[in-house]
Amino acid sequence: MQSPKTVLRAHRIEPKKSLGQNFLCDRQAAEMIVRRCGLKDGDVVVEIGAGTGVLTIPAARRVSMLYAVETDSRLIEPLAESIKAAGLENVTILHRDILETDITEICHRAGKKLVVIGNLPYYISSRILIELVKKREAVSRAVLMFQQELAQRLTAGPGSRDYGRISVALRYCASVKTVARLRPDLFFPRPGVHSEVIEITFKERPRNMVCSERLFFDIIKAAFAKRRKTVKNALSTGLPGLDGRGWEHVLSMAGVRPGARAETLDVDDFINICNRYESTLLAKGLSLEETK
């Protein structure tokens, strides 16, 4: 298999900064990542950003079916050529944006939960992760490559400056670990930072459930939207239905200091806030639909 750099030059394709394109070019690194994914015969894989196929081909050789999602129309032909040259017949190319791809439908078609892999562009990584969390009934686990800055946020705990909305969302419903670190010189064009491969294994059900996951995700989004504000002020500003005094009452019932900041709270604190907020809204005669 030719390196992505060679394939891109042969097709006169220049990487687009607007798409955050940094192609992994080291075949040994690609094989290592696929090996550490723990893929096995019978798995159905969705690959985000297949590019020229550097991960697609070694992954497809280990599994029963792989859906290669690629949004850049310029890459579809070289990707198809690489797959054909490898003699693979279990790869379906989907020319579309992953955020417009119904992975739940793919799961239903496959009859089993999916494994998601890919090298995610920085600018859209958080949005993709949030979507995977929301659609995790279709995904058993995800093995994804991120720029180091975002990878550190995924594994951060309370009290860390890297701890944020995505940290809480993942702690609620998944276990997260780093499986590989990659140098900038393994990519084309060369990024300015190192990359990390993170494995996210979704739980069958969270240890502590919230009454409404939609409210839970709205709460953590609002709490971290104004990191310098106290959690009371951030939630008062970002969510409807209660004023500052009402939020003081909710936080007190949840066992959280109104003057605390979001980055000091663990996932159980946010679960308690969510459940108390919901019960308070219902006591006031407000439906959950009215808080949208």
Residue frames relative to the residue before (quaternion, step in Angstrom):
aa qw qx qy qz dx dy dz
M 1.0000 0.0000 0.0000 0.0000 0.00 0.00 0.00
Q 0.4235 -0.7047 0.5096 0.2538 3.57 -0.90 0.95
S 0.5484 -0.6054 0.4582 0.3505 3.56 -1.18 0.58
P 0.6307 -0.5409 0.3884 0.3986 3.61 -1.11 0.54
K 0.6182 0.5523 -0.3528 0.4340 3.60 0.99 -0.77
T 0.6662 0.4926 -0.2941 0.4764 3.59 0.95 -0.89
V 0.6590 0.5106 -0.3089 0.4578 3.58 0.94 -0.89
L 0.6579 0.5148 -0.3142 0.4511 3.58 0.90 -0.88
R 0.6740 0.4880 -0.2964 0.4688 3.57 0.92 -0.85
A 0.6350 0.5308 -0.3326 0.4521 3.58 1.01 -0.77
H 0.7402 0.3669 -0.2105 0.5227 3.58 1.09 -0.67
R 0.4094 -0.7414 0.4427 0.2946 3.58 1.33 0.17
I 0.3809 0.7080 -0.4879 0.3400 3.52 0.93 1.00
E 0.1865 -0.7654 0.6091 0.0913 3.55 -0.83 1.04
P 0.4949 -0.6548 0.4715 0.3223 3.63 -0.83 0.90
K 0.3308 -0.7568 0.5379 0.1690 3.56 -1.01 0.85
K 0.4091 -0.7016 0.5294 0.2453 3.55 -0.78 1.03
S 0.6220 0.5746 -0.3420 0.4074 3.57 1.07 -0.75
L 0.7139 0.3927 -0.2411 0.5273 3.57 1.23 -0.46
G 0.4436 -0.7206 0.4355 0.3071 3.57 1.30 0.10
Q 0.2918 0.8113 -0.4657 0.1993 3.58 1.12 0.67
N 0.1531 0.7139 -0.6688 0.1397 3.53 -0.76 1.21
F 0.1948 -0.8383 0.5043 0.0705 3.56 -0.17 1.33
L 0.4105 -0.6673 0.5631 0.2627 3.56 -0.94 0.92
C 0.1360 -0.8419 0.5218 0.0225 3.57 -0.67 1.13
D 0.6256 0.5480 -0.3366 0.4415 3.59 1.22 -0.19
R 0.3875 -0.7601 0.4754 0.2149 3.58 -0.47 1.23
Q 0.6418 0.5273 -0.3303 0.4482 3.59 1.00 -0.79
A 0.6342 0.5172 -0.3263 0.4731 3.57 1.05 -0.77
A 0.6377 0.5260 -0.3238 0.4602 3.58 1.00 -0.81
E 0.6564 0.5039 -0.3043 0.4718 3.58 0.96 -0.89
M 0.6334 0.5327 -0.3247 0.4578 3.59 1.04 -0.81
I 0.6542 0.5141 -0.3151 0.4565 3.59 0.91 -0.90
V 0.6673 0.4986 -0.3001 0.4649 3.57 0.89 -0.96
R 0.6339 0.5301 -0.3274 0.4583 3.58 1.01 -0.81
R 0.7108 0.4523 -0.2581 0.4729 3.57 0.93 -0.91
C 0.5150 0.6192 -0.4186 0.4197 3.58 1.26 -0.20
G 0.3131 -0.7682 0.5015 0.2457 3.57 1.16 -0.56
L 0.2496 0.7849 -0.5285 0.2060 3.58 1.11 0.64
K 0.0527 -0.8033 0.5932 0.0035 3.54 -1.10 0.73
D 0.6703 -0.4820 0.3814 0.4157 3.51 -1.32 0.38
G 0.7205 0.3796 -0.3048 0.4939 3.55 -0.82 1.01
D 0.5666 0.5848 -0.3913 0.4288 3.61 1.19 -0.36
V 0.1957 -0.7202 0.6499 0.1434 3.52 -1.26 0.60
V 0.1375 -0.8349 0.5330 -0.0030 3.53 -0.58 1.25
V 0.1408 -0.7182 0.6710 0.1186 3.52 -1.21 0.68
E 0.1391 -0.7907 0.5929 0.0623 3.55 -0.73 1.09
I 0.2629 -0.7647 0.5735 0.1311 3.55 -0.82 1.06
G 0.8376 0.0616 -0.0816 0.5366 3.58 -0.68 1.10
A 0.0171 -0.8628 0.5050 -0.0143 3.56 0.61 1.15
G 0.2559 -0.8045 0.5069 0.1741 3.60 1.16 -0.45
T 0.7673 -0.2914 0.2435 0.5167 3.58 -0.73 -1.07
G 0.6644 -0.5703 0.2845 0.3904 3.60 1.25 0.20
V 0.3350 0.7809 -0.4867 0.2026 3.59 1.19 0.23
L 0.7170 0.3413 -0.2326 0.5616 3.62 1.14 -0.58
T 0.5622 0.6417 -0.3714 0.3663 3.56 1.11 -0.73
I 0.7262 0.4806 -0.2618 0.4161 3.55 0.70 -1.11
P 0.7039 0.4210 -0.3048 0.4840 3.67 0.72 -0.83
A 0.6296 0.5247 -0.3452 0.4572 3.61 1.08 -0.62
A 0.6710 0.5160 -0.3021 0.4385 3.59 0.89 -0.94
R 0.6224 0.5578 -0.3388 0.4320 3.58 1.12 -0.58
R 0.7105 0.4532 -0.2489 0.4773 3.59 1.24 -0.36
V 0.7632 0.3822 -0.1729 0.4915 3.60 1.18 -0.47
S 0.6072 -0.5765 0.4003 0.3724 3.56 -1.28 0.19
M 0.8095 -0.0219 0.0497 0.5846 3.59 1.03 -0.74
L 0.0428 -0.7891 0.6126 0.0115 3.57 -1.05 0.80
Y 0.1905 -0.7503 0.6264 0.0916 3.54 -0.96 0.99
A 0.1641 -0.8070 0.5653 0.0485 3.56 -0.48 1.26
V 0.1261 -0.8145 0.5657 0.0280 3.57 -0.31 1.28
E 0.1058 0.7894 -0.5930 0.1181 3.58 -0.73 1.08
T 0.2952 -0.7968 0.5082 0.1403 3.57 -0.72 1.10
D 0.6461 0.5328 -0.3173 0.4450 3.60 1.17 -0.55
S 0.3897 -0.7600 0.4732 0.2159 3.59 -0.40 1.24
R 0.6038 0.5840 -0.3585 0.4073 3.60 1.10 -0.61
L 0.7080 0.4861 -0.2540 0.4449 3.59 1.14 -0.62
I 0.4909 0.6927 -0.4293 0.3080 3.60 1.19 -0.32
E 0.6811 0.4873 -0.2991 0.4574 3.62 0.85 -0.92
P 0.6982 0.4423 -0.3088 0.4708 3.67 0.73 -0.86
L 0.6034 0.5423 -0.3576 0.4626 3.61 1.10 -0.61
A 0.6631 0.4977 -0.3031 0.4698 3.58 0.92 -0.90
E 0.6334 0.5329 -0.3253 0.4572 3.59 1.02 -0.79
S 0.6577 0.5122 -0.3083 0.4583 3.59 0.95 -0.88
I 0.6576 0.5083 -0.3048 0.4651 3.57 0.98 -0.87
K 0.6557 0.5077 -0.3060 0.4676 3.58 0.97 -0.86
A 0.6553 0.5172 -0.3094 0.4553 3.58 0.95 -0.90
A 0.6730 0.4862 -0.2895 0.4763 3.60 1.12 -0.63
G 0.4443 -0.7249 0.4289 0.3054 3.58 1.29 -0.13
L 0.4261 0.7184 -0.4469 0.3204 3.57 1.19 0.52
E 0.1204 -0.8040 0.5806 0.0449 3.56 -0.96 0.91
N 0.6309 0.5461 -0.3242 0.4457 3.59 1.28 0.12
V 0.5720 0.5694 -0.3821 0.4501 3.59 1.22 0.48
T 0.1084 -0.7606 0.6384 0.0466 3.55 -0.96 0.98
I 0.2571 -0.7664 0.5717 0.1406 3.58 -0.71 1.09
L 0.1032 -0.7731 0.6247 0.0374 3.55 -0.89 1.02
H 0.1873 -0.7917 0.5749 0.0872 3.57 -0.41 1.24
R 0.4857 0.6343 -0.4625 0.3845 3.55 0.04 1.33
D 0.5886 -0.5321 0.4748 0.3809 3.53 -1.38 0.19
I 0.5089 -0.6589 0.4517 0.3208 3.59 -0.88 0.89
L 0.6473 0.5241 -0.3304 0.4440 3.62 1.05 -0.63
E 0.6990 0.3877 -0.2610 0.5413 3.57 1.30 -0.19
T 0.5405 0.6044 -0.3924 0.4343 3.56 1.30 0.34
D 0.3198 -0.7593 0.5394 0.1738 3.57 -0.77 1.04
I 0.1508 -0.8220 0.5437 0.0771 3.58 0.04 1.27
T 0.5589 0.5871 -0.3956 0.4318 3.59 1.18 -0.42
E 0.6447 0.5091 -0.3185 0.4730 3.59 1.02 -0.77
I 0.6235 0.5247 -0.3354 0.4726 3.60 1.04 -0.77
C 0.6267 0.5399 -0.3204 0.4617 3.57 1.02 -0.83
H 0.6699 0.4922 -0.3023 0.4664 3.58 0.88 -0.92
R 0.6442 0.5225 -0.3156 0.4609 3.56 1.01 -0.82
A 0.6961 0.4735 -0.2665 0.4693 3.57 1.00 -0.86
G 0.3526 -0.7555 0.4807 0.2718 3.56 1.15 -0.61
K 0.7501 0.2524 -0.1903 0.5809 3.56 1.24 0.40
K 0.6105 -0.5451 0.4169 0.3954 3.55 -1.26 0.31
L 0.4501 -0.7187 0.4846 0.2149 3.53 -1.17 0.73
V 0.2720 -0.6605 0.6564 0.2426 3.49 -1.42 0.24
V 0.1713 -0.7891 0.5850 0.0758 3.58 -0.79 1.04
I 0.0100 -0.7845 0.6199 -0.0136 3.57 -0.92 0.95
G 0.3244 0.7749 -0.5199 0.1551 3.58 -1.24 0.18
N 0.4022 -0.6493 0.5941 0.2522 3.48 -1.43 0.30
L 0.1670 -0.8533 0.4899 0.0636 3.57 -0.13 1.29
P 0.4270 -0.6700 0.5374 0.2828 3.59 -0.96 0.82
Y 0.6052 -0.6239 0.3590 0.3400 3.56 -0.94 0.94
Y 0.6911 0.5420 -0.3017 0.3710 3.57 0.81 -1.02
I 0.7801 0.3152 -0.1613 0.5158 3.59 1.13 -0.50
S 0.3897 0.7710 -0.4471 0.2318 3.59 1.29 -0.09
S 0.6833 0.4978 -0.3049 0.4385 3.60 0.80 -0.96
R 0.6459 0.5179 -0.3232 0.4584 3.59 0.97 -0.81
I 0.6413 0.5144 -0.3254 0.4671 3.58 0.98 -0.81
L 0.6554 0.5220 -0.3140 0.4466 3.59 0.92 -0.88
I 0.6480 0.5109 -0.3200 0.4654 3.58 0.93 -0.88
E 0.6476 0.5089 -0.3196 0.4685 3.60 1.00 -0.79
L 0.6445 0.5109 -0.3282 0.4646 3.60 0.99 -0.77
V 0.6204 0.5302 -0.3389 0.4681 3.58 1.04 -0.76
K 0.6883 0.4869 -0.2843 0.4565 3.58 0.89 -0.92
K 0.7609 0.3326 -0.1758 0.5287 3.60 1.12 -0.69
R 0.2910 0.8198 -0.4637 0.1679 3.56 1.20 0.42
E 0.4951 0.6323 -0.4482 0.3926 3.61 1.21 -0.11
A 0.6938 0.4468 -0.2609 0.5010 3.58 1.29 -0.38
V 0.7395 0.3915 -0.1882 0.5143 3.60 1.27 -0.28
S 0.3140 -0.7429 0.5574 0.1969 3.59 -0.81 0.96
R 0.7814 -0.1662 0.1244 0.5885 3.57 0.97 -0.85
A 0.2233 -0.7509 0.6079 0.1293 3.51 -1.33 0.37
V 0.0977 -0.7593 0.6415 0.0482 3.57 -1.00 0.89
L 0.0771 0.8464 -0.5026 0.1581 3.52 -0.15 1.38
M 0.3505 -0.7283 0.5584 0.1866 3.52 -1.16 0.74
F 0.0255 -0.8025 0.5948 -0.0384 3.56 -0.86 1.05
Q 0.5466 -0.5140 0.5126 0.4174 3.51 -1.31 0.21
Q 0.6530 -0.5873 0.3194 0.3558 3.54 -1.03 0.89
E 0.6065 0.5833 -0.3549 0.4075 3.59 1.00 -0.81
L 0.7069 0.4312 -0.2663 0.4934 3.58 0.88 -0.92
A 0.6007 0.5686 -0.3603 0.4314 3.60 1.00 -0.75
Q 0.6516 0.5148 -0.3145 0.4598 3.58 0.99 -0.80
R 0.6264 0.5279 -0.3374 0.4638 3.58 1.10 -0.61
L 0.6388 0.5499 -0.3323 0.4232 3.57 1.05 -0.73
T 0.7653 0.3606 -0.1828 0.5009 3.57 1.03 -0.77
A 0.4638 0.7098 -0.4295 0.3108 3.62 1.29 -0.03
G 0.2859 -0.7480 0.5765 0.1626 3.54 -1.25 0.58
P 0.7258 -0.4197 0.3033 0.4529 3.61 -1.26 0.16
G 0.7547 0.3609 -0.2868 0.4668 3.55 -1.04 0.84
S 0.6206 0.5255 -0.3392 0.4729 3.58 1.25 -0.27
R 0.5269 -0.6303 0.4584 0.3392 3.58 -1.07 0.65
D 0.6382 0.5274 -0.3253 0.4569 3.61 1.23 -0.40
Y 0.5419 0.6402 -0.3856 0.3845 3.58 1.28 -0.35
G 0.1856 0.8021 -0.5459 0.1554 3.56 -0.78 0.99
R 0.8338 -0.2234 0.1620 0.4781 3.53 -1.31 -0.38
I 0.7115 0.4537 -0.2744 0.4611 3.58 0.80 -1.00
S 0.5821 0.5720 -0.3685 0.4452 3.59 1.14 -0.62
V 0.6835 0.4823 -0.2816 0.4700 3.57 0.89 -0.97
A 0.6409 0.5410 -0.3299 0.4333 3.58 0.91 -0.92
L 0.6983 0.4611 -0.2748 0.4735 3.58 0.92 -0.90
R 0.6353 0.5260 -0.3366 0.4542 3.60 0.99 -0.76
Y 0.6055 0.5768 -0.3449 0.4263 3.57 1.13 -0.62
C 0.8632 0.1608 -0.0129 0.4784 3.58 0.79 -0.99
A 0.7833 0.2865 -0.1407 0.5335 3.62 1.23 0.02
S 0.3107 -0.6602 0.6246 0.2783 3.50 -1.39 0.10
V 0.1689 -0.8073 0.5647 0.0296 3.56 -1.00 0.88
K 0.1135 0.7866 -0.6037 0.0636 3.57 -0.99 0.81
T 0.4607 -0.6522 0.5298 0.2858 3.54 -1.26 0.54
V 0.1505 -0.8172 0.5526 0.0655 3.59 -0.83 0.98
A 0.8066 -0.0130 0.0015 0.5910 3.63 1.20 -0.29
R 0.1677 -0.7421 0.6379 0.1196 3.54 -1.30 0.50
L 0.1429 -0.8236 0.5486 0.0178 3.56 -0.87 1.00
R 0.4520 -0.6975 0.4992 0.2449 3.56 -1.00 0.91
P 0.6192 -0.5686 0.3896 0.3761 3.61 -1.13 0.54
D 0.6578 0.5424 -0.3282 0.4065 3.62 1.02 -0.73
L 0.5734 0.5801 -0.3897 0.4277 3.62 1.23 0.02
F 0.6943 0.4547 -0.2522 0.4975 3.58 1.33 -0.08
F 0.1227 -0.7451 0.6473 0.1039 3.54 -1.36 0.40
P 0.4686 -0.3389 -0.7914 0.1982 1.48 -1.31 2.13
R 0.6170 -0.5813 0.3940 0.3552 3.53 -1.22 0.55
P 0.3185 -0.7465 0.5468 0.2059 3.63 -0.71 1.00
G 0.5617 -0.6300 0.4260 0.3256 3.54 -1.25 0.29
V 0.7444 0.3346 -0.1863 0.5471 3.57 1.29 -0.07
H 0.5691 -0.5534 0.4727 0.3827 3.54 -1.34 0.23
S 0.2971 -0.7295 0.5852 0.1928 3.56 -1.32 0.31
E 0.1601 -0.7691 0.6094 0.1072 3.54 -1.25 0.47
V 0.2930 -0.7158 0.6060 0.1858 3.53 -1.17 0.70
I 0.1155 -0.8103 0.5745 -0.0021 3.55 -0.70 1.19
E 0.2096 -0.7509 0.6114 0.1355 3.56 -1.02 0.84
I 0.1049 -0.7802 0.6166 0.0086 3.53 -0.81 1.12
T 0.0723 -0.8014 0.5937 0.0033 3.58 -0.54 1.19
F 0.2891 -0.7898 0.5187 0.1532 3.55 -0.48 1.19
K 0.4393 -0.6875 0.5218 0.2493 3.55 -1.05 0.88
E 0.5838 -0.5659 0.4410 0.3801 3.56 -1.17 0.57
R 0.7550 -0.1257 0.0712 0.6396 3.54 1.14 -0.73
P 0.5626 -0.6077 0.4286 0.3611 3.62 -1.00 0.71
R 0.6105 -0.5630 0.4132 0.3737 3.56 -1.18 0.61
N 0.7656 0.1042 -0.0528 0.6327 3.55 1.03 -0.86
M 0.2610 -0.7896 0.5383 0.1367 3.57 -0.63 1.10
V 0.3174 -0.6953 0.6017 0.2319 3.53 -1.27 0.49
C 0.6044 -0.5654 0.4110 0.3822 3.55 -1.20 0.50
S 0.7972 0.0478 0.0098 0.6017 3.56 1.01 -0.86
E 0.3337 -0.7553 0.5256 0.2047 3.59 -0.52 1.12
R 0.5861 0.5715 -0.3856 0.4257 3.59 1.05 -0.62
L 0.6644 0.4868 -0.3001 0.4812 3.57 0.95 -0.87
F 0.6157 0.5612 -0.3414 0.4352 3.56 0.99 -0.84
F 0.7086 0.4445 -0.2703 0.4767 3.59 0.81 -0.96
D 0.6082 0.5336 -0.3522 0.4704 3.60 1.12 -0.60
I 0.6531 0.5269 -0.3103 0.4466 3.58 1.00 -0.85
I 0.7006 0.4441 -0.3032 0.4691 3.61 0.79 -0.89
K 0.5988 0.5491 -0.3632 0.4561 3.59 1.11 -0.60
A 0.6836 0.4783 -0.2795 0.4752 3.60 0.90 -0.95
A 0.6533 0.5412 -0.3212 0.4209 3.60 0.94 -0.87
F 0.7615 0.3649 -0.2001 0.4970 3.58 0.98 -0.81
A 0.4774 0.6745 -0.4433 0.3473 3.60 1.25 -0.08
K 0.7646 0.1867 -0.1022 0.6084 3.59 1.17 -0.63
R 0.1469 -0.8628 0.4771 0.0805 3.54 0.49 1.24
R 0.6766 0.5036 -0.3038 0.4432 3.61 1.07 -0.63
K 0.6122 0.5447 -0.3544 0.4505 3.56 1.24 -0.27
T 0.5641 -0.5380 0.4808 0.4014 3.54 -1.28 0.31
V 0.6309 -0.5420 0.3773 0.4072 3.56 -1.16 0.45
K 0.6071 0.5531 -0.3598 0.4427 3.61 1.06 -0.67
N 0.7056 0.4586 -0.2737 0.4657 3.58 0.82 -0.96
A 0.6357 0.5322 -0.3344 0.4481 3.58 1.00 -0.78
L 0.6998 0.4547 -0.2732 0.4784 3.58 0.91 -0.89
S 0.6085 0.5501 -0.3531 0.4498 3.61 1.06 -0.69
T 0.6919 0.4712 -0.2624 0.4800 3.55 1.06 -0.84
G 0.7860 0.4192 -0.1791 0.4176 3.54 0.89 -0.98
L 0.7748 0.2838 -0.1573 0.5426 3.60 1.20 -0.35
P 0.4407 -0.7206 0.4757 0.2456 3.60 -1.02 0.77
G 0.6740 0.5743 -0.3499 0.3059 3.51 -1.37 0.00
L 0.8040 0.1654 -0.0733 0.5664 3.59 1.10 -0.64
D 0.3406 -0.6971 0.5826 0.2420 3.57 -1.16 0.59
G 0.7748 -0.3554 0.2380 0.4655 3.57 -1.28 -0.09
R 0.6570 0.5052 -0.3150 0.4625 3.58 0.97 -0.85
G 0.6348 0.5341 -0.3220 0.4562 3.56 1.03 -0.80
W 0.6717 0.4833 -0.2993 0.4752 3.57 1.01 -0.80
E 0.5812 0.5589 -0.3788 0.4543 3.60 1.10 -0.58
H 0.6538 0.5118 -0.3060 0.4658 3.55 1.00 -0.85
V 0.6541 0.5141 -0.3123 0.4587 3.60 0.90 -0.93
L 0.6853 0.4863 -0.2898 0.4581 3.58 0.85 -0.98
S 0.6246 0.5364 -0.3378 0.4561 3.58 1.02 -0.78
M 0.6666 0.4907 -0.2985 0.4751 3.59 0.94 -0.87
A 0.6829 0.4772 -0.2763 0.4791 3.59 1.14 -0.67
G 0.4830 -0.6860 0.4244 0.3406 3.60 1.27 -0.11
V 0.5532 0.5890 -0.3870 0.4443 3.57 1.21 0.58
R 0.4522 -0.6776 0.5089 0.2780 3.58 -0.91 0.91
P 0.4803 -0.6765 0.4680 0.3042 3.64 -0.79 0.91
G 0.6913 0.4858 -0.2766 0.4578 3.60 1.13 -0.62
A 0.4719 0.6711 -0.4470 0.3563 3.59 1.26 -0.02
R 0.3532 -0.7023 0.5677 0.2445 3.55 -1.28 0.35
A 0.6829 -0.5428 0.3100 0.3781 3.53 -1.15 0.74
E 0.6874 0.5207 -0.3056 0.4037 3.59 0.88 -0.89
T 0.6367 0.5154 -0.3395 0.4624 3.62 1.27 -0.12
L 0.6313 0.5630 -0.3266 0.4216 3.60 1.24 -0.25
D 0.3276 -0.7330 0.5547 0.2183 3.58 -1.01 0.76
V 0.7360 -0.4388 0.2709 0.4386 3.56 -1.28 0.20
D 0.6345 0.5317 -0.3453 0.4421 3.62 1.00 -0.70
D 0.5908 0.5537 -0.3671 0.4578 3.61 1.10 -0.62
F 0.6866 0.4743 -0.2877 0.4699 3.59 0.90 -0.92
I 0.6064 0.5362 -0.3532 0.4690 3.60 1.08 -0.64
N 0.6597 0.4994 -0.3063 0.4707 3.59 0.93 -0.88
I 0.6328 0.5225 -0.3318 0.4653 3.59 0.97 -0.83
C 0.6533 0.5297 -0.3109 0.4426 3.57 0.90 -0.95
N 0.6991 0.4754 -0.2821 0.4535 3.57 0.79 -0.99
R 0.6679 0.4858 -0.3021 0.4761 3.59 1.01 -0.79
Y 0.6170 0.5384 -0.3373 0.4645 3.59 1.06 -0.74
E 0.6699 0.5009 -0.3040 0.4559 3.57 0.88 -0.95
S 0.6799 0.4842 -0.3054 0.4582 3.59 0.85 -0.91
T 0.6319 0.5289 -0.3289 0.4614 3.61 1.10 -0.69
L 0.6333 0.5205 -0.3261 0.4708 3.59 0.99 -0.81
L 0.6737 0.4951 -0.3010 0.4587 3.57 0.88 -0.93
A 0.6351 0.5287 -0.3240 0.4606 3.60 1.07 -0.75
K 0.6789 0.4634 -0.2740 0.4992 3.58 1.19 -0.60
G 0.5356 -0.6587 0.3869 0.3597 3.56 1.29 0.04
L 0.5072 0.6302 -0.4305 0.4003 3.57 1.25 0.41
S 0.3507 -0.7231 0.5541 0.2171 3.57 -0.92 0.90
L 0.6153 -0.5511 0.4062 0.3907 3.55 -1.21 0.44
E 0.5993 0.5702 -0.3616 0.4300 3.58 1.10 -0.63
E 0.6417 0.5400 -0.3281 0.4348 3.61 1.11 -0.64
T 0.6590 0.5049 -0.3169 0.4587 3.61 1.23 -0.30
K 0.4794 0.6751 -0.4464 0.3394 3.60 1.22 -0.01
